Amino acid sequence: MLKSLHSVAGAVALLCIATFWLSTAVAELFTSLENVAAVKTTIPWGFLILVPALAATGGSGFALAKGRRGGIIGTKMKRMPVIAVNGLLILIPSALFLAAKARAGEFDTTFSPCRPWNWLLGRQTSPCSASTCAMA
């Protein structure tokens, strides 16, 4: 049962993260700023699924380890706190910041740094202009 919980929760978390990344990439590369704003404002709602899935994955993984600290388990045990802190202190606040900027329609250089693909594709919806993009 615990192994199944770990697998399912891990898969749900991975699917959430992949969905966030893929929807952002598709929206920014191929659609309008309105769609980018919709994606960015929707992602924080996905935290309602992602955070419990990550907690269940971590808790069940810790329980499955049963005190073992060597090999792959030891490596994961050392790595996971760094990943958790990164998510809590960098990724979630960044997503909330981007959602607030998108909701306000502020697609400036603090929202989206100049990206090479925007410049190369010559997109009209790019938040970069010749005066703000270092590549121009």
C-alpha positions in Angstrom: 0.0 0.0 0.0 2.8 2.4 1.0 4.7 1.6 -2.2 1.6 2.3 -4.3 1.0 5.6 -2.5 4.6 6.6 -3.2 4.4 5.7 -6.9 1.0 7.4 -7.5 1.9 10.5 -5.5 5.2 10.8 -7.3 3.5 10.4 -10.7 0.9 13.0 -9.9 3.6 15.4 -8.8 5.7 14.8 -11.9 2.6 15.3 -14.1 1.8 18.6 -12.4 5.3 19.9 -12.9 5.4 18.7 -16.5 2.0 20.3 -17.2 3.2 23.6 -15.7 6.4 23.6 -17.8 4.8 22.4 -21.0 1.8 24.7 -20.9 4.1 27.7 -20.1 6.4 26.8 -23.0 3.6 26.3 -25.5 1.8 29.5 -24.4 5.0 31.6 -24.6 6.2 30.2 -27.8 3.1 29.9 -29.9 0.2 31.9 -28.4 -0.9 35.4 -27.4 -0.1 37.2 -24.2 -3.6 36.6 -23.1 -3.0 32.9 -23.1 0.4 33.4 -21.3 -1.5 35.3 -18.7 -4.1 32.6 -18.4 -1.4 29.9 -17.9 0.5 32.0 -15.4 -2.6 32.7 -13.3 -3.7 29.1 -13.4 -0.4 27.5 -12.3 -0.7 28.6 -8.6 -4.1 26.8 -8.4 -2.2 23.7 -9.4 -0.2 23.9 -6.2 -3.4 22.6 -4.5 -2.6 19.3 -6.2 1.2 19.5 -6.4 2.1 20.3 -2.8 0.0 17.5 -1.2 1.4 15.1 -3.9 5.0 16.1 -3.1 4.3 15.8 0.7 2.8 12.3 0.2 5.7 11.3 -2.0 8.3 12.5 0.5 6.5 11.1 3.5 5.9 7.7 1.9 9.5 7.6 0.6 10.8 8.4 4.1 8.6 5.6 5.6 9.7 3.2 2.8 13.4 3.9 3.6 12.9 2.4 7.1 16.0 4.1 8.5 18.3 3.1 5.7 20.8 5.8 4.8 23.2 4.2 2.3 23.4 4.1 -1.5 20.7 5.6 -3.6 18.4 6.2 -0.5 21.2 8.1 1.2 21.8 10.2 -1.8 18.1 11.0 -2.1 17.8 11.8 1.6 20.6 14.4 1.2 19.2 15.9 -1.9 15.5 16.2 -1.0 15.8 19.0 1.6 17.7 21.2 -0.9 14.9 20.5 -3.5 12.2 21.3 -1.0 13.8 24.5 0.1 14.3 25.5 -3.6 10.6 24.9 -4.2 9.4 26.7 -1.1 11.7 29.7 -1.3 12.2 30.2 -5.0 9.8 28.3 -7.3 6.5 28.9 -5.5 7.2 32.6 -4.8 8.3 33.1 -8.4 5.1 31.5 -9.7 3.0 33.7 -7.5 4.9 36.8 -8.6 4.5 35.9 -12.3 0.8 35.2 -11.7 0.3 38.6 -10.1 2.2 40.3 -12.9 0.2 38.4 -15.6 -3.1 39.2 -13.8 -2.1 42.9 -13.9 -1.1 42.7 -17.6 2.5 43.7 -16.8 4.6 41.8 -19.3 7.7 43.8 -18.7 11.3 42.8 -18.3 10.7 41.8 -14.7 8.0 39.4 -15.9 9.9 37.7 -18.7 13.6 38.1 -19.3 14.5 38.4 -22.9 14.6 34.9 -24.3 16.6 34.0 -27.4 13.7 32.1 -29.0 11.5 35.1 -28.8 14.1 37.3 -30.5 14.9 34.6 -33.1 11.3 34.0 -33.9 10.6 37.7 -34.2 7.4 37.4 -32.2 5.2 40.5 -32.1 3.9 39.5 -28.6 7.4 39.3 -27.1 7.8 41.4 -24.0 11.3 42.3 -25.3 11.9 45.4 -27.4 15.1 46.4 -29.1 15.9 48.8 -26.3 15.5 46.2 -23.5 16.8 43.0 -25.1 20.5 42.5 -24.8 20.4 40.4 -28.0 18.9 43.1 -30.2 
